[in-house]
Amino acid sequence: MRLASFSFFSRPPPMLRPLVATALTVLSLSACATMGKRDALISDRPDFTEATALVDRGHVQVEAGSTLSRESEARVVSHGEVLMRAGLSSRLELRVAGNSFVQEQVDGLTQSGVQDASVGVKMRLLDAPEGRSWRPALSVIAHSTVPTGARIYRSQRVQPEVKVLTAWSLTDRLGFSSNLNVGRPFDGVRSFTEYAGSGSLGFAATDRIGLYAEAFAFAPQDGSKVVSKYVNSGFTFLFSPDVQLDVRGGIGPHSTQRRDYFAGVGLVVRR
């Protein structure tokens, strides 16, 4: 897949400006990051698969980013993608996702606004075993959207979802994670059950650089019998023990004569 490119000495295309803004924010915030001795920084972004690890009690982790995507005939930019995670105990984490600003262009027409926020918790059920083991680390996320977005994106009903998270350590540097999700989205007329699943292979290339490859799919039980499948990969880079940059890109199902795609950048800050 070839993505659009541009020079930082020229003005970027409008659809890519949010990505550039996030990248510049990453660089400026990383310069102010404090170095300290902490546990390894583990984020839920940039892949679709959520990690089993929780934020330590008394700490807050903020994850944010921007994504440029093509969805059927629409070109979409999502800017914000803010997830605030706060450790409440060794086995419980509060999660609040803020409203992302979305801009869509379809056939020359543009609409934009903020999406619904969401609130939930992550609970640790089984700790990661020492060393390699057939037994996974196990956590669960329960959350729901809250109708707080712009009119064109606001759901008339809450949309709850439960995610079962598993992870295995294959070697000192290689790990596999998987999610099984069950949600109740609302399409404007009715609520229906939607299943989703994912598998993500992560590799610690160095102490600062992490790589991953992932596949995930959605199977809405709305009578369409359509299963949407995606593959993606990316990397993370630690500027400090508490500041991480991520870059990702992937492709989705065919729509008309072309494949859907997405690419994005993000930032994680822990305090």
Secondary structure, 3 states (H helix, E strand, C coil): CCCCCCCCCCCCCHHHHHHHHHHHHHHHHHCCCCCCCCCCCCCCCCCCCCCCCCCCECCEEEEEEEEEEEECCEEEEEEEEEEEEEEEECCEEEEEECCCEEEEEECCEEEEEECCEEEEEEEEEECCCCCCCCCCEEEEEEEEEECCCCCCCCCCCCCEEEEEEEEEECCCCEEEEEEEEEECCECCCCECCEEEEEEEEEEECCCCEEEEEEEEEEEECCCCCCCEEEEEEEEEEEEECCEEEEEEEEEEEEECCEEEEEEEEEEEEEC
